[in-house]
Amino acid sequence: MRKHGILYWVLLILFIIGIAQSFFINPSGILIPLIVFGTIYYFYKHPEKVFWILNRNRNHSRHTKYALKRKRRRFTVIKGNKDDDPTRYH
């Protein structure tokens, strides 16, 4: 049982050394994926912030002077001059 613990720590130390070496050689090779996955994880945990960012521009355009001047009209049905014959549609 003791050998598995030592093997685990040796592999963990070698993994950390490999990550540190690749970071010093090519930092963008590690930073760009970390930023992308970190952003995806953040918005996965806080989905309301995604909707706020996506709707921010849309809500701003609704409150322009033109949009505030327009009045909402009610939908009205205009009576036509055709008879309502139920057999006509079958």
Buried (B, 14 or more C-beta within 10 A) or exposed (E): EEEEEEEEEEEEEEEEEEEEEEBEEEEEEBEEEEEEEEEEEEBEEEEEEEEEEEEEEEEEEEEEEEEEEEEEEEEEEEEEEEEEEEEEEE
